[in-house]
């Protein structure tokens, strides 16, 4: 890393099986048992699974039917989002005792920049340990953490010693840590991308690092440059206390599968009405309309169109969504439709200086 490289002390805190853990906390009879938060009906989906359920392969976003097949003793519990928000608020209040630079990603995880912190503690590792102890003491829940020089590495590190653990990747360890990391553990590399990388002979960070930026852009488009940089420890995005949404959307899962576009038009109208309300409430408009279609076999299809002007009006969004619906023939019956608006008028372009290489770090930068 050059001297211009922004060295930060970033902590990524991630609650362990948050929704499921809250249910087990509030109902002692559920402790130690495989539970899934979500609907148990034939059309239900798992929102979260306890670690006891995960041993059987139960995962979030899995259909309830498949989850029950994997784990016959699985106990389904209805989600209580008001309760999850209440505890999330408690946890965030702990974060703010250490730093104002807190970027929540969801109810159960957040980034903290503790480079300069309210406790005057130079060790991000000790701060993370203290925060996790405070969370356990005040909520009865376990959290894991990753600590490193940027958000990407901290996020990856928080998964290493889960549950109820933490992992620090010191500045001098960044390169070797990323080189040895399995490619599927890179944040931003999903199942489909990982399989594509496997076909290209990329199995570890070291394999990824051996590819040129041009090669990665050729095969992965704009994401190629991202992969090229992060495997070298370059990820300059700061912790943003007030996150600006990149998209606003609404979606619906249907009680019965829809087999024709005609049956979907009325549903699209309801969805765009809901989307317009959300846009107007936040005074947001966007240029890119995306239609999300989830089929009965759970395969997902998205279709997008970017307009030359900002829109937030329900009729204009619906008109574009209809166009996208008829763009391709349906592959199967449909269980879910969603519409989102991106390329928003709230987006601020950040000017960050590109760093093209990683050199040695000052080892006095204590972690």
RACOR-V674084 format. One record per residue. N is the residue number from 1. PSI is psi in whole degrees, 0 to 359 (* if undefined). BURIAL is b if it has 16 or more other C-alpha atoms within 10 Angstrom, else e. D_LAST is the distance of its C-alpha to the last C-alpha in Angstrom with 2 decimals. Layout:
N:PSI:BURIAL:D_LAST / N:PSI:BURIAL:D_LAST
This chain:
1:137:b:16.42 / 2:170:e:18.56 / 3:340:e:17.72 / 4:348:e:19.21 / 5:126:b:16.75 / 6:98:b:14.99 / 7:123:b:11.23 / 8:165:b:9.96 / 9:102:b:7.35 / 10:134:b:9.82 / 11:132:b:10.69 / 12:116:b:14.02 / 13:129:b:15.94 / 14:117:b:19.11 / 15:145:b:21.81 / 16:116:b:23.49 / 17:55:b:27.07 / 18:299:b:27.20 / 19:314:b:30.94 / 20:322:b:32.10 / 21:324:b:29.90 / 22:318:b:31.32 / 23:320:b:34.79 / 24:329:b:34.20 / 25:315:e:32.81 / 26:337:e:35.93 / 27:93:e:38.35 / 28:334:e:37.88 / 29:341:e:40.58 / 30:350:b:38.28 / 31:136:b:35.50 / 32:2:e:35.20 / 33:154:e:37.49 / 34:114:b:37.08 / 35:154:b:37.18 / 36:131:b:37.05 / 37:122:b:36.83 / 38:183:b:39.51 / 39:142:b:43.24 / 40:0:b:45.19 / 41:172:e:48.04 / 42:335:e:48.97 / 43:9:b:47.26 / 44:160:b:44.18 / 45:142:b:40.60 / 46:123:b:37.60 / 47:325:b:34.97 / 48:153:b:32.62 / 49:141:b:32.94 / 50:163:b:31.79 / 51:331:b:30.11 / 52:326:b:33.49 / 53:327:b:35.11 / 54:334:b:32.56 / 55:337:e:33.65 / 56:8:b:36.97 / 57:11:e:35.58 / 58:129:b:35.84 / 59:160:b:33.57 / 60:149:b:33.36 / 61:1:e:35.96 / 62:146:b:38.16 / 63:146:b:41.79 / 64:328:b:42.77 / 65:313:b:45.63 / 66:321:b:43.42 / 67:317:b:40.93 / 68:326:b:43.89 / 69:320:e:45.23 / 70:325:b:41.97 / 71:89:b:41.72 / 72:333:e:45.19 / 73:10:e:43.91 / 74:135:b:41.50 / 75:123:b:41.74 / 76:137:b:41.58 / 77:134:b:40.42 / 78:141:e:41.02 / 79:143:b:38.04 / 80:81:e:37.63 / 81:330:e:35.53 / 82:321:e:36.25 / 83:318:e:34.63 / 84:321:b:31.54 / 85:323:e:31.24 / 86:313:e:31.68 / 87:323:b:28.77 / 88:321:b:26.59 / 89:320:e:27.36 / 90:314:e:26.29 / 91:317:b:22.89 / 92:328:b:22.36 / 93:329:e:23.41 / 94:315:e:20.47 / 95:315:b:18.08 / 96:349:e:19.88 / 97:344:e:19.26 / 98:326:b:15.61 / 99:151:b:16.23 / 100:349:b:19.34 / 101:78:b:17.69 / 102:126:b:18.54 / 103:97:b:20.23 / 104:136:b:22.23 / 105:332:e:23.34 / 106:188:e:25.80 / 107:334:b:26.58 / 108:10:b:24.07 / 109:153:b:20.94 / 110:155:b:18.93 / 111:143:b:16.05 / 112:131:b:14.07 / 113:111:b:12.53 / 114:23:b:10.43 / 115:310:b:9.62 / 116:121:b:12.33 / 117:165:b:13.17 / 118:342:e:16.22 / 119:350:e:14.75 / 120:24:e:13.21 / 121:120:e:10.08 / 122:349:b:7.16 / 123:109:e:4.80 / 124:328:b:5.34 / 125:314:b:5.88 / 126:326:e:8.36 / 127:315:b:9.77 / 128:318:b:10.60 / 129:318:e:12.16 / 130:318:e:14.05 / 131:316:b:15.29 / 132:321:b:16.58 / 133:321:e:18.32 / 134:317:b:19.84 / 135:315:b:21.13 / 136:316:e:22.74 / 137:319:e:24.23 / 138:340:e:25.64 / 139:341:e:26.77 / 140:11:e:27.14 / 141:152:b:25.21 / 142:146:b:22.31 / 143:153:b:19.43 / 144:163:b:16.95 / 145:151:b:13.65 / 146:140:b:11.70 / 147:127:b:8.20 / 148:198:b:7.82 / 149:347:b:9.05 / 150:172:b:12.43 / 151:319:b:14.71 / 152:308:b:16.44 / 153:322:b:13.75 / 154:319:b:12.32 / 155:314:b:16.02 / 156:318:b:16.79 / 157:329:b:13.97 / 158:343:b:15.22 / 159:343:b:18.48 / 160:314:b:17.45 / 161:28:e:17.61 / 162:149:b:20.03 / 163:162:b:21.64 / 164:49:b:19.74 / 165:179:b:16.53 / 166:159:b:13.06 / 167:126:b:11.26 / 168:128:b:7.79 / 169:101:b:8.57 / 170:157:b:6.37 / 171:318:b:8.25 / 172:351:e:10.65 / 173:352:e:11.45 / 174:308:b:12.47 / 175:310:b:16.03 / 176:323:e:16.93 / 177:313:b:15.57 / 178:324:b:17.80 / 179:323:b:20.64 / 180:348:e:21.02 / 181:136:b:20.81 / 182:141:e:24.24 / 183:329:b:25.50 / 184:348:b:26.49 / 185:357:b:22.88 / 186:127:b:22.05 / 187:128:e:21.94 / 188:351:e:25.19 / 189:102:e:27.11 / 190:185:e:29.72 / 191:315:e:32.39 / 192:315:e:34.89 / 193:320:e:32.53 / 194:316:b:31.21 / 195:323:b:34.85 / 196:321:e:35.65 / 197:321:b:32.80 / 198:318:e:34.09 / 199:336:e:37.49 / 200:8:e:36.05 / 201:21:e:34.48 / 202:108:b:30.89 / 203:336:b:29.30 / 204:171:b:25.73 / 205:324:b:23.20 / 206:321:b:24.63 / 207:318:b:28.08 / 208:320:b:27.04 / 209:336:b:25.54 / 210:348:e:28.91 / 211:144:e:30.75 / 212:162:e:31.54 / 213:322:b:30.80 / 214:317:e:34.57 / 215:315:e:34.97 / 216:323:b:32.40 / 217:325:b:34.00 / 218:321:e:37.38 / 219:337:e:36.53 / 220:10:b:34.11 / 221:220:e:35.16 / 222:332:e:32.67 / 223:339:e:30.00 / 224:318:b:30.27 / 225:322:b:28.41 / 226:311:b:25.58 / 227:320:b:25.34 / 228:319:b:25.59 / 229:313:b:22.58 / 230:328:b:20.13 / 231:346:b:20.64 / 232:9:b:19.48 / 233:14:b:16.24 / 234:112:b:18.11 / 235:94:b:18.12 / 236:6:b:18.27 / 237:122:e:19.41 / 238:164:b:17.88 / 239:125:b:17.60 / 240:107:e:21.23 / 241:325:e:22.14 / 242:93:e:25.77 / 243:130:e:26.16 / 244:125:e:29.47 / 245:139:e:31.31 / 246:344:e:32.15 / 247:157:b:35.13 / 248:133:b:37.38 / 249:172:b:39.44 / 250:149:b:41.71 / 251:165:b:43.02 / 252:137:e:45.43 / 253:135:e:46.02 / 254:149:e:49.76 / 255:328:e:51.71 / 256:142:e:53.80 / 257:143:b:52.98 / 258:131:b:54.48 / 259:359:b:56.50 / 260:146:e:57.73 / 261:327:e:56.43 / 262:319:e:59.19 / 263:343:e:57.74 / 264:341:b:54.33 / 265:317:e:55.54 / 266:320:e:55.98 / 267:320:b:52.51 / 268:326:b:51.02 / 269:316:b:52.83 / 270:318:e:51.24 / 271:316:b:47.75 / 272:330:b:48.22 / 273:315:b:49.56 / 274:319:b:46.40 / 275:318:b:44.27 / 276:319:b:46.32 / 277:316:e:45.74 / 278:321:b:41.96 / 279:315:b:42.17 / 280:323:e:44.55 / 281:323:e:42.54 / 282:5:e:39.54 / 283:49:e:41.76 / 284:143:b:40.33 / 285:161:b:42.21 / 286:171:b:41.37 / 287:334:b:42.94 / 288:117:b:41.94 / 289:129:b:43.61 / 290:129:b:42.45 / 291:127:b:44.58 / 292:127:b:42.94 / 293:120:b:45.28 / 294:123:b:44.44 / 295:170:b:47.33 / 296:338:b:48.72 / 297:12:e:47.10 / 298:6:e:43.67 / 299:148:e:43.39 / 300:138:e:41.99 / 301:134:e:43.47 / 302:143:e:42.43 / 303:133:b:44.60 / 304:154:b:43.71 / 305:132:e:45.62 / 306:125:e:44.47 / 307:160:e:46.99 / 308:2:e:47.53 / 309:160:e:47.15 / 310:140:b:45.12 / 311:152:b:46.65 / 312:356:b:46.19 / 313:134:b:49.80 / 314:318:b:50.52 / 315:320:e:53.55 / 316:321:e:51.80 / 317:316:b:48.88 / 318:319:b:51.44 / 319:316:e:53.52 / 320:320:b:50.61 / 321:320:b:49.56 / 322:317:b:53.17 / 323:318:e:53.19 / 324:324:b:50.06 / 325:318:b:51.60 / 326:3:e:54.69 / 327:322:e:52.78 / 328:154:e:52.68 / 329:142:e:54.72 / 330:140:e:53.14 / 331:341:e:52.05 / 332:179:e:52.56 / 333:155:b:53.02 / 334:134:b:50.22 / 335:341:b:48.30 / 336:140:b:45.95 / 337:142:b:46.14 / 338:151:b:43.50 / 339:134:b:43.48 / 340:157:b:40.58 / 341:126:b:40.48 / 342:188:b:37.78 / 343:54:b:37.55 / 344:161:b:37.60 / 345:359:e:38.61 / 346:349:b:35.34 / 347:134:e:33.16 / 348:127:e:31.57 / 349:124:e:30.94 / 350:133:e:27.65 / 351:107:e:27.83 / 352:142:e:24.73 / 353:129:e:24.70 / 354:134:e:24.69 / 355:122:e:22.46 / 356:351:e:24.31 / 357:160:e:22.19 / 358:126:e:18.78 / 359:184:e:18.28 / 360:151:e:15.73 / 361:150:b:12.40 / 362:118:e:11.60 / 363:352:e:9.45 / 364:353:e:8.93 / 365:90:b:6.60 / 366:136:e:3.78 / 367:*:b:0.00
